[in-house]
Amino acid sequence: MRLPNGRFRVDSVPTFSVGRFFAQARIFQVHSCPHEQIEIFAAINLPAFATEAEAIAFSNKWAVAWIHENLFDIAATKGAYA
């Protein structure tokens, strides 16, 4: 999922184990060049859900909240693309 401002991309592909879909999110900061991106955070210990769609929806919502909470730190430490 590419966020509306275009500066971040979220990969929310869940894993499947013991009959549940485990949400996970990888957050990338995107450079103006379409093929250039830097992974800035990966969350793999998110909750489990009965369906893949629920896990993806949770991951996307969680990632957007994480970006908003950490935007200042991202700009300060990863600087070049913020």
C-alpha positions as CSV (number, residue, x, y, z in Angstrom):
1,M,0.0,0.0,0.0
2,R,1.4,3.4,-1.0
3,L,0.3,6.2,1.3
4,P,-1.4,9.2,-0.2
5,N,1.5,11.6,0.3
6,G,3.7,9.1,-1.6
7,R,6.6,9.3,0.9
8,F,5.9,5.9,2.4
9,R,4.9,2.4,1.3
10,V,3.6,-0.4,3.6
11,D,4.0,-4.1,2.8
12,S,1.2,-5.8,4.9
13,V,1.6,-9.5,3.8
14,P,0.5,-11.7,6.7
15,T,1.9,-15.0,7.6
16,F,-0.2,-18.1,8.1
17,S,0.4,-20.5,11.0
18,V,-1.7,-22.8,13.2
19,G,-4.9,-21.8,11.3
20,R,-4.5,-18.1,11.9
21,F,-3.2,-15.1,9.8
22,F,-0.6,-13.2,11.7
23,A,-0.5,-9.5,10.8
24,Q,2.9,-8.0,10.0
25,A,4.0,-4.7,8.4
26,R,7.1,-3.5,6.8
27,I,7.4,0.2,6.3
28,F,9.5,1.8,3.6
29,Q,10.4,5.4,2.9
30,V,10.2,6.1,-0.8
31,H,12.6,8.3,-2.7
32,S,11.6,10.4,-5.7
33,C,13.1,7.8,-7.9
34,P,10.4,5.0,-8.1
35,H,12.8,2.1,-7.6
36,E,14.6,3.6,-4.6
37,Q,13.2,2.9,-1.1
38,I,14.6,2.3,2.3
39,E,13.0,-0.1,4.8
40,I,12.6,1.9,8.0
41,F,10.7,-0.5,10.3
42,A,9.4,-4.0,10.3
43,A,6.7,-5.2,12.8
44,I,6.3,-9.0,12.8
45,N,4.7,-9.5,16.3
46,L,1.3,-8.1,15.5
47,P,-1.9,-10.0,16.5
48,A,-3.5,-13.0,14.7
49,F,-6.8,-12.9,12.8
50,A,-9.2,-15.5,11.4
51,T,-9.0,-14.0,7.8
52,E,-6.2,-12.6,5.7
53,A,-8.3,-9.5,4.9
54,E,-8.6,-8.7,8.7
55,A,-4.8,-9.1,9.2
56,I,-4.0,-6.8,6.2
57,A,-6.5,-4.2,7.3
58,F,-5.0,-4.2,10.9
59,S,-1.4,-4.0,9.5
60,N,-2.2,-1.1,7.3
61,K,-4.0,0.8,10.0
62,W,-1.2,0.0,12.5
63,A,1.5,1.1,10.0
64,V,-0.2,4.5,9.3
65,A,-0.5,5.1,13.1
66,W,3.2,4.2,13.6
67,I,4.3,6.6,10.8
68,H,2.3,9.4,12.2
69,E,3.7,8.8,15.7
70,N,7.3,8.6,14.5
71,L,7.3,11.1,11.6
72,F,9.6,13.6,13.4
73,D,12.1,10.9,14.3
74,I,12.0,9.5,10.8
75,A,12.8,12.9,9.4
76,A,15.6,13.5,11.9
77,T,17.3,10.1,11.6
78,K,16.6,9.0,8.0
79,G,16.7,12.6,6.9
80,A,17.4,12.5,3.2
81,Y,14.0,11.5,1.9
82,A,11.7,13.0,4.6
